[in-house]
């Protein structure tokens, strides 16, 4: 059974707590019967977001503030997320395995460029949750957002884990020598890029060889 992305919540529900979803063992790999059921993150997620975002990999590859504090997490949850939902500029969801369960990660879709971004807490990586969530976001965008022909992805060059998720979700590598990605201080850095249409390109998997080699 494939996970389907929820319709965007109303303005009044952007801060509603909880999410409905299948039970899953947090330490076990996801099965086809236990898909993630994302909803917007809530203020109760402050501690986990602050802890996850202190991961040194976030400093290296993401644009989140560094060093990251609970004040940053609170501002993200109480200001950025609901305001971006209201304006439609960026739609952000939390990833959990069950209703009221602990936050595992976050995924967002920016209106400009239909660009997807995501991260998982360290203990949840390698579980296959994120690849399914990205695929579900793409399906939702094609069905619900008018004039969506492609969904795009960018990351700082060297972010192999993010690239492997994009590959697993059916994206085709479009990186060139001039591809950039935004840095934390607003400076464009060397980047990787990819895109996906409603159906996967036949050469999507093979296109990643220049970046990922023979990584499984």
ZIKA-V135686 format. One record per residue. N is the residue number from 0. RES is the residue in three letters. SS is DSSP state (H for helix, E for strand, - for the rest). D_FIRST is the distance of its C-alpha to the first C-alpha in Angstrom with 1 decimal. Layout:
{{N	RES	SS	D_FIRST} {N	RES	SS	D_FIRST}}
//
This chain:
{{0	UNK	-	0.0} {1	UNK	-	3.8} {2	UNK	-	6.6} {3	UNK	-	9.2} {4	UNK	-	12.8} {5	UNK	-	15.1} {6	UNK	-	18.2} {7	UNK	-	21.3} {8	UNK	-	23.1} {9	UNK	-	26.6} {10	UNK	H	29.6} {11	UNK	H	30.2} {12	UNK	H	26.9} {13	UNK	-	26.8} {14	UNK	-	28.3} {15	UNK	-	26.5} {16	UNK	-	25.5} {17	UNK	-	22.3} {18	UNK	-	18.6} {19	UNK	-	16.0} {20	UNK	-	13.1} {21	UNK	-	11.6} {22	UNK	-	14.3} {23	UNK	-	14.6} {24	UNK	-	17.7} {25	UNK	-	19.2} {26	UNK	-	20.7} {27	UNK	-	17.9} {28	UNK	-	15.5} {29	UNK	-	12.0} {30	UNK	-	9.4} {31	UNK	-	5.8} {32	UNK	-	6.2} {33	UNK	-	8.6} {34	UNK	-	7.9} {35	UNK	-	11.3} {36	UNK	-	12.5} {37	UNK	-	15.6} {38	UNK	E	18.7} {39	UNK	-	22.3} {40	UNK	-	24.2} {41	UNK	-	27.0} {42	UNK	H	30.6} {43	UNK	H	29.8} {44	UNK	H	28.0} {45	UNK	H	31.4} {46	UNK	H	32.2} {47	UNK	H	29.0} {48	UNK	H	29.1} {49	UNK	H	32.7} {50	UNK	H	32.2} {51	UNK	H	29.4} {52	UNK	-	31.4} {53	UNK	-	34.4} {54	UNK	-	32.8} {55	UNK	H	35.2} {56	UNK	H	32.5} {57	UNK	H	32.2} {58	UNK	H	35.9} {59	UNK	H	35.6} {60	UNK	H	32.7} {61	UNK	-	31.9} {62	UNK	-	34.1} {63	UNK	-	33.8} {64	UNK	-	37.3} {65	UNK	-	38.9} {66	UNK	-	39.9} {67	UNK	-	37.1} {68	UNK	-	38.0} {69	UNK	H	36.7} {70	UNK	H	38.6} {71	UNK	H	36.6} {72	UNK	H	33.3} {73	UNK	H	34.8} {74	UNK	H	35.8} {75	UNK	H	32.4} {76	UNK	H	30.7} {77	UNK	H	33.4} {78	UNK	H	34.7} {79	UNK	H	32.7} {80	UNK	H	29.2} {81	UNK	H	30.3} {82	UNK	H	32.9} {83	UNK	H	30.6} {84	UNK	H	28.1} {85	UNK	H	31.1} {86	UNK	H	32.5} {87	UNK	-	29.2} {88	UNK	-	30.3} {89	UNK	E	27.5} {90	UNK	E	24.3} {91	UNK	E	23.4} {92	UNK	E	20.5} {93	UNK	E	20.3} {94	UNK	E	17.5} {95	UNK	-	17.2} {96	UNK	-	15.0} {97	UNK	-	16.4} {98	UNK	-	18.7} {99	UNK	-	22.0} {100	UNK	-	21.1} {101	UNK	-	22.9} {102	UNK	-	22.4} {103	UNK	-	20.9} {104	UNK	E	21.6} {105	UNK	E	21.9} {106	UNK	E	20.7} {107	UNK	E	22.7} {108	UNK	E	23.2} {109	UNK	E	26.8} {110	UNK	-	27.9} {111	UNK	H	30.6} {112	UNK	H	29.1} {113	UNK	H	25.5} {114	UNK	E	25.6} {115	UNK	E	22.9} {116	UNK	E	24.0} {117	UNK	E	22.5} {118	UNK	E	23.5} {119	UNK	E	22.4} {120	UNK	-	24.9} {121	UNK	H	26.3} {122	UNK	H	24.8} {123	UNK	H	21.2} {124	UNK	-	21.6} {125	UNK	-	20.0} {126	UNK	-	16.9} {127	UNK	-	14.6} {128	UNK	H	13.8} {129	UNK	H	15.9} {130	UNK	H	14.7} {131	UNK	H	11.2} {132	UNK	H	13.2} {133	UNK	H	15.6} {134	UNK	H	13.1} {135	UNK	H	11.9} {136	UNK	H	15.7} {137	UNK	H	16.5} {138	UNK	H	14.2} {139	UNK	H	15.7} {140	UNK	H	19.1} {141	UNK	H	19.1} {142	UNK	H	18.1} {143	UNK	H	20.3} {144	UNK	-	23.2} {145	UNK	-	25.9} {146	UNK	-	27.2} {147	UNK	-	24.5} {148	UNK	-	24.7} {149	UNK	-	23.9} {150	UNK	E	22.6} {151	UNK	E	24.9} {152	UNK	E	25.2} {153	UNK	E	28.4} {154	UNK	E	29.5} {155	UNK	E	32.8} {156	UNK	-	33.8} {157	UNK	-	32.9} {158	UNK	-	29.8} {159	UNK	H	28.0} {160	UNK	H	25.1} {161	UNK	H	24.2} {162	UNK	H	24.7} {163	UNK	H	22.3} {164	UNK	H	19.5} {165	UNK	H	20.4} {166	UNK	H	20.5} {167	UNK	H	17.1} {168	UNK	-	15.8} {169	UNK	-	17.6} {170	UNK	-	20.9} {171	UNK	E	24.1} {172	UNK	E	27.1} {173	UNK	-	30.0} {174	UNK	-	32.3} {175	UNK	-	36.0} {176	UNK	-	39.2} {177	UNK	-	39.5} {178	UNK	-	36.0} {179	UNK	E	36.3} {180	UNK	E	34.4} {181	UNK	E	35.8} {182	UNK	-	37.6} {183	UNK	-	38.2} {184	UNK	-	41.6} {185	UNK	-	40.8} {186	UNK	-	41.9} {187	UNK	E	39.7} {188	UNK	E	38.9} {189	UNK	E	37.9} {190	UNK	E	34.2} {191	UNK	E	31.2} {192	UNK	E	29.2} {193	UNK	E	26.2} {194	UNK	E	24.4} {195	UNK	E	21.4} {196	UNK	-	21.2} {197	UNK	-	18.5} {198	UNK	-	18.1} {199	UNK	-	18.8} {200	UNK	-	22.4} {201	UNK	-	23.2} {202	UNK	-	25.2} {203	UNK	-	23.0} {204	UNK	-	22.6} {205	UNK	H	26.3} {206	UNK	H	27.6} {207	UNK	H	27.1} {208	UNK	H	29.6} {209	UNK	H	32.5} {210	UNK	H	31.0} {211	UNK	H	28.9} {212	UNK	-	30.7} {213	UNK	-	28.9} {214	UNK	-	26.9} {215	UNK	-	23.7}}
//
